[in-house]
């Protein structure tokens, strides 16, 4: 019974996370109702609240990784400023819904975690221009650049005739 409840909660989170990613539109009544239901579910189920917190932390790790790769793309002069901004906004949207259903205490903990993660990643990504070979590897067909560009919402091709999935993980 507990496993079934846990699985149904996980499915609800995944569905609502996908709904929250759909577009940067004002939240509708359905989304607000879903957010309220998830908050209630999390208040009643500490194990589910922890699972949600761990999911948001994983999404934050991906967002920070994408920010770091965007910085590399800018240093290699392979990404435009507009695409860079759009990619980073999309990555942050990915975790926004999940973060919005966390309890106040979890949100405060998450804010500290996310800021530390971002600062560490930015320190690790040396701001000096990468070597030309590294930039070539970054921009090769089907490589990191193409995967990053899937976060713009525009169609990208891994290779001729092979369409990349939207929001491919780089």
Backbone torsions as a table, in degrees:
resi	resn	phi	psi	omega
1	UNK	NA	-46.3	-179.4
2	UNK	-64.6	-37.8	178.9
3	UNK	-65.1	-41.1	179.3
4	UNK	-63.8	-42.6	178.4
5	UNK	-63.2	-42.4	178.7
6	UNK	-62.3	-46.5	-179.0
7	UNK	-64.4	-40.8	179.5
8	UNK	-66.9	-35.5	176.4
9	UNK	-66.9	-39.4	178.5
10	UNK	-64.0	-44.2	178.0
11	UNK	-61.3	-43.3	178.7
12	UNK	-60.7	-40.4	179.5
13	UNK	-65.6	-44.8	-179.9
14	UNK	-62.8	-42.5	178.6
15	UNK	-63.5	-45.4	-177.7
16	UNK	-72.2	-31.9	175.6
17	UNK	-63.8	-42.0	177.9
18	UNK	-64.8	-38.2	178.2
19	UNK	-66.1	-37.3	-180.0
20	UNK	-69.8	-23.0	-178.9
21	UNK	-86.1	-19.9	-171.2
22	UNK	-49.6	-46.5	-179.5
23	UNK	-163.8	159.4	178.8
24	UNK	-90.3	63.4	179.5
25	UNK	-107.4	158.4	175.8
26	UNK	-57.8	142.5	-178.4
27	UNK	-63.8	133.0	177.9
28	UNK	-88.0	176.5	-179.5
29	UNK	-62.4	-37.5	179.6
30	UNK	-64.9	-42.3	-179.8
31	UNK	-67.5	-39.8	177.8
32	UNK	-64.7	-39.5	178.0
33	UNK	-65.2	-41.7	178.2
34	UNK	-64.8	-41.1	179.1
35	UNK	-62.4	-43.3	179.3
36	UNK	-64.4	-40.8	179.2
37	UNK	-64.6	-41.1	178.9
38	UNK	-66.8	-39.0	177.7
39	UNK	-62.7	-41.3	178.1
40	UNK	-64.0	-43.3	179.3
41	UNK	-61.0	-42.8	-178.6
42	UNK	-68.3	-34.5	178.1
43	UNK	-66.3	-32.3	-178.5
44	UNK	-86.0	-15.0	-173.9
45	UNK	-134.4	93.9	-179.2
46	UNK	-58.9	-35.3	179.6
47	UNK	-67.3	-35.1	176.9
48	UNK	-70.8	-38.2	177.9
49	UNK	-60.8	-40.6	178.3
50	UNK	-67.4	-40.2	177.9
51	UNK	-61.3	-43.0	179.2
52	UNK	-63.6	-41.8	179.0
53	UNK	-62.1	-43.3	178.3
54	UNK	-64.7	-37.6	177.5
55	UNK	-63.2	-44.3	-180.0
56	UNK	-66.3	-37.0	176.7
57	UNK	-63.7	-39.1	177.7
58	UNK	-65.9	-41.0	177.4
59	UNK	-64.2	-35.8	177.4
60	UNK	-65.4	-40.9	177.4
61	UNK	-60.0	-41.7	177.8
62	UNK	-65.9	-43.0	180.0
63	UNK	-61.0	-42.2	179.7
64	UNK	-68.1	-39.7	177.4
65	UNK	-61.1	-42.3	179.7
66	UNK	-65.0	-41.8	177.0
67	UNK	-58.1	-43.9	-180.0
68	UNK	-63.9	-42.5	178.8
69	UNK	-67.9	-34.5	176.1
70	UNK	-62.9	-41.3	178.2
71	UNK	-60.7	-41.5	177.7
72	UNK	-63.9	-42.4	178.2
73	UNK	-61.5	-37.0	176.9
74	UNK	-69.3	-42.9	179.3
75	UNK	-64.8	-32.8	177.3
76	UNK	-81.9	-4.3	-178.0
77	UNK	59.0	41.7	178.4
78	UNK	-109.0	-12.2	179.8
79	UNK	-121.5	143.5	174.7
80	UNK	-84.3	162.7	177.6
81	UNK	-60.8	-42.0	-178.8
82	UNK	-64.3	-45.9	178.1
83	UNK	-62.8	-39.6	179.8
84	UNK	-60.4	-47.0	-179.9
85	UNK	-62.7	-43.7	-179.5
86	UNK	-63.7	-42.1	179.7
87	UNK	-63.1	-47.4	-179.4
88	UNK	-64.3	-41.8	178.1
89	UNK	-62.2	-40.6	178.9
90	UNK	-64.5	-40.8	179.5
91	UNK	-65.2	-39.4	179.0
92	UNK	-70.4	-34.2	176.2
93	UNK	-60.8	-35.7	-177.9
94	UNK	-54.8	-36.8	-178.2
95	UNK	-98.5	-7.9	-173.3
96	UNK	-62.6	-45.5	-177.9
97	UNK	-65.5	-48.7	-180.0
98	UNK	-58.3	-39.5	178.9
99	UNK	-66.7	-34.7	-176.3
100	UNK	-68.3	-19.1	-179.9
101	UNK	-97.3	0.2	176.9
102	UNK	-70.3	153.9	175.8
103	UNK	-68.0	166.1	-179.7
104	UNK	-60.1	-41.4	179.2
105	UNK	-64.0	-42.5	178.8
106	UNK	-65.6	-38.5	179.4
107	UNK	-63.7	-39.9	178.0
108	UNK	-65.0	-44.5	177.4
109	UNK	-62.5	-41.5	-178.8
110	UNK	-64.9	-40.2	179.8
111	UNK	-58.4	-43.2	177.5
112	UNK	-65.4	-44.7	180.0
113	UNK	-59.5	-48.1	-176.3
114	UNK	-64.3	-43.6	179.9
115	UNK	-64.6	-42.4	177.1
116	UNK	-63.5	-40.6	178.5
117	UNK	-62.3	-46.1	179.8
118	UNK	-63.2	-45.8	-179.2
119	UNK	-63.2	-41.8	178.4
120	UNK	-63.5	-41.1	-179.6
121	UNK	-68.0	-38.2	-179.5
122	UNK	-69.9	-34.3	176.1
123	UNK	-68.5	-40.2	-178.8
124	UNK	-68.4	-31.2	179.3
125	UNK	-86.9	90.7	-177.6
126	UNK	-53.1	129.1	-176.7
127	UNK	-75.2	6.9	177.2
128	UNK	-83.1	151.2	-178.5
129	UNK	-61.0	136.8	177.7
130	UNK	-67.3	161.6	176.0
131	UNK	-62.8	151.9	179.9
132	UNK	-56.6	-36.6	179.0
133	UNK	-64.8	-37.8	179.4
134	UNK	-66.0	-38.0	177.6
135	UNK	-67.2	-37.7	176.9
136	UNK	-64.4	-43.3	177.3
137	UNK	-62.3	-40.8	179.9
138	UNK	-59.5	-38.7	-174.2
139	UNK	-98.3	4.6	-177.5
140	UNK	-64.8	153.1	-179.6
141	UNK	-56.0	131.7	-179.6
142	UNK	77.8	6.5	-176.1
143	UNK	-92.4	-158.4	-173.8
144	UNK	-60.7	-41.8	-177.9
145	UNK	-60.4	-46.5	-180.0
146	UNK	-62.4	-41.8	179.4
147	UNK	-64.7	-39.8	176.4
148	UNK	-63.4	-41.9	-177.5
149	UNK	-66.5	-18.6	175.9
150	UNK	-66.0	-19.7	179.3
151	UNK	-79.5	-2.9	176.4
152	UNK	-82.7	-15.7	-176.9
153	UNK	92.4	-4.9	177.7
154	UNK	-94.5	150.7	179.9
155	UNK	-65.5	138.4	178.0
156	UNK	-132.1	150.5	-179.8
157	UNK	-114.1	127.6	177.0
158	UNK	-66.7	-42.4	174.9
159	UNK	-150.2	169.0	-178.0
160	UNK	-52.4	120.7	178.4
161	UNK	84.7	-4.8	-178.8
162	UNK	-111.2	106.5	-177.3
163	UNK	-77.6	134.5	177.8
164	UNK	-79.7	147.3	175.9
165	UNK	-65.9	147.6	175.3
166	UNK	-62.3	143.2	178.7
167	UNK	50.4	52.2	176.6
168	UNK	-67.0	139.3	-179.6
169	UNK	-78.9	119.6	-179.3
170	UNK	-77.6	NA	NA
